[in-house]
């Protein structure tokens, strides 16, 4: 296969279609070029930013700002990517960072030789996740 193209996995096609509609299938079927992949990765970051703004209603200002700044930082990094490897690594790093921030915080185990100790992965030092449902949501 041409080095400028990458085979597109069905799971990636599926999530893109789920988020952006069936019309995106023609961009995804079979293989995808670097420019198109980058376009959709950046679009994903924009969608995540919008979802955070529209969905997270109760949080401290510093948490929401940290989430939005993380998206901004990785959007810049993705724009600078010049290869599929750079694009993928930036996206994986972004997603990992965002997931840990949403859980509570990104742990820093850089200098800790015993990272698997009990309680080491408890990340609610600054905030606690708490999901609630409105009466309308409970009906659904």
C-alpha positions as CSV (number, residue, x, y, z in Angstrom):
1,X,0.0,0.0,0.0
2,X,1.2,3.5,-0.7
3,X,3.0,5.0,2.3
4,X,0.8,8.1,2.2
5,X,-2.3,6.0,2.7
6,X,-3.4,3.9,5.7
7,X,-5.9,1.2,5.8
8,X,-8.9,2.4,7.7
9,X,-10.2,0.1,10.5
10,X,-14.0,-0.3,10.7
11,X,-14.0,0.8,14.3
12,X,-12.6,4.2,13.3
13,X,-15.0,4.5,10.3
14,X,-17.8,3.6,12.7
15,X,-17.1,6.2,15.3
16,X,-16.5,8.9,12.7
17,X,-19.9,8.1,11.1
18,X,-21.6,7.9,14.5
19,X,-20.3,11.4,15.3
20,X,-20.5,13.1,11.9
21,X,-23.0,11.2,9.8
22,X,-23.0,8.7,6.9
23,X,-21.7,11.3,4.5
24,X,-18.2,10.8,6.0
25,X,-18.1,7.2,4.8
26,X,-16.6,8.2,1.4
27,X,-13.6,9.9,3.2
28,X,-13.0,6.7,5.3
29,X,-13.8,3.7,3.2
30,X,-10.8,1.4,2.5
31,X,-8.0,3.8,3.2
32,X,-7.3,7.3,4.4
33,X,-4.6,9.8,3.5
34,X,-2.6,11.8,6.1
35,X,-4.4,15.1,5.4
36,X,-7.8,13.6,5.8
37,X,-6.8,11.8,9.0
38,X,-5.4,15.0,10.4
39,X,-8.7,16.8,9.5
40,X,-10.8,14.3,11.4
41,X,-8.4,14.2,14.4
42,X,-8.7,18.0,14.7
43,X,-12.5,17.8,14.2
44,X,-12.6,15.3,17.1
45,X,-10.8,17.7,19.3
46,X,-13.2,20.5,18.4
47,X,-16.2,18.1,19.1
48,X,-14.7,17.1,22.5
49,X,-14.3,20.8,23.4
50,X,-17.9,21.5,22.4
51,X,-19.1,18.5,24.4
52,X,-17.2,19.5,27.5
53,X,-18.6,23.1,27.2
54,X,-22.2,21.8,26.6
55,X,-22.2,18.9,29.0
56,X,-20.0,19.5,32.1
57,X,-22.2,21.8,34.1
58,X,-20.9,21.5,37.6
59,X,-17.1,21.7,38.1
60,X,-14.6,24.1,39.5
61,X,-13.4,26.8,37.1
62,X,-9.8,25.5,37.2
63,X,-10.8,22.0,36.2
64,X,-12.8,23.2,33.2
65,X,-10.0,25.5,32.2
66,X,-7.5,22.7,32.4
67,X,-9.6,20.5,30.2
68,X,-10.0,23.2,27.6
69,X,-6.3,24.2,27.7
70,X,-5.4,20.5,27.2
71,X,-7.5,20.4,24.1
72,X,-5.9,23.7,22.9
73,X,-2.4,22.4,23.5
74,X,-2.9,19.1,21.6
75,X,-4.7,20.8,18.8
76,X,-1.6,22.9,18.2
77,X,0.5,19.7,18.4
78,X,-1.7,17.9,16.0
79,X,-1.5,20.7,13.5
80,X,2.3,20.5,13.6
81,X,2.3,16.7,13.0
82,X,3.9,15.7,9.7
83,X,3.5,11.9,9.8
84,X,0.9,9.3,10.8
85,X,3.2,8.3,13.7
86,X,3.3,11.9,15.1
87,X,-0.4,12.3,14.6
88,X,-1.2,9.0,16.4
89,X,1.2,9.6,19.3
90,X,-0.2,13.1,19.8
91,X,-3.8,11.8,19.8
92,X,-3.0,8.9,22.1
93,X,-1.3,11.3,24.5
94,X,-4.2,13.7,24.3
95,X,-6.8,11.1,25.0
96,X,-4.8,9.6,27.9
97,X,-4.3,13.0,29.5
98,X,-8.0,14.0,29.0
99,X,-9.2,10.7,30.5
100,X,-7.1,11.1,33.6
101,X,-8.2,14.8,33.9
102,X,-11.8,13.8,33.7
103,X,-11.3,11.1,36.4
104,X,-9.6,13.7,38.6
105,X,-6.0,14.4,37.8
106,X,-3.0,13.1,35.9
107,X,-0.8,11.2,38.3
108,X,2.9,11.9,38.4
109,X,4.7,8.7,39.2
110,X,7.9,9.7,37.5
111,X,10.1,9.2,40.5
112,X,8.1,6.6,42.3
113,X,9.4,3.0,41.9
114,X,6.2,1.5,43.5
115,X,3.4,2.6,41.3
116,X,1.2,-0.4,41.9
117,X,0.7,0.2,45.6
118,X,-2.9,0.3,46.9
119,X,-4.4,3.7,46.6
120,X,-1.7,4.9,44.2
121,X,-4.2,5.4,41.5
122,X,-6.8,7.2,43.6
123,X,-6.9,10.5,41.7
124,X,-9.6,12.5,43.6
125,X,-7.3,14.8,45.5
126,X,-8.8,17.9,44.0
127,X,-12.3,16.8,42.9
128,X,-14.6,13.9,42.9
129,X,-16.6,12.6,39.9
130,X,-20.3,12.6,40.7
131,X,-22.9,11.8,38.0
132,X,-26.5,12.8,38.6
133,X,-29.7,12.4,36.6
134,X,-32.5,14.9,36.1
135,X,-36.1,13.7,36.4
136,X,-36.3,13.7,32.6
137,X,-33.1,11.7,32.2
138,X,-34.4,9.1,34.6
139,X,-37.5,8.6,32.4
140,X,-35.2,7.8,29.4
